[in-house]
Amino acid sequence: MDDRLERVIRQQLRKAGKQFEEAKRAYSEAKDDPAGDAAGAKRYGLPTDDEGRARIVCRRHAERRSVPVDEEGRPSCFEGGHPDCEGCAEDVREGFVETW
């Protein structure tokens, strides 16, 4: 086989292998977090449960909760306009939220 042809085939095989691994990783991540809800928890470095939900202490109800956090740092229980919820979201973004 010609050296150039062999080199081109190897390059294409490496490229296909990289694409396969990337697709496999993306599939695995989507399977683990289909709605993408854990993205906020990961982004803000919050501890998570087995389902990827952030483990925070609710300021409003003073209880432990496992909730998804969106990209803007708002837990799914967030209620706009409520001072405790606004403070909680702000604390999540700044990294000072109470966790368990």
ABEGO torsion letter per residue (X at the ends): XBAAAAAAAAAAAAAAAAAAAAAAAAAAAAAABAAGAAAAAAAAGBBBBAAGBBBBBBAAAGBBBBBBBBAAGBBAABBBGBAAAAAAAAAAAAGABBBX
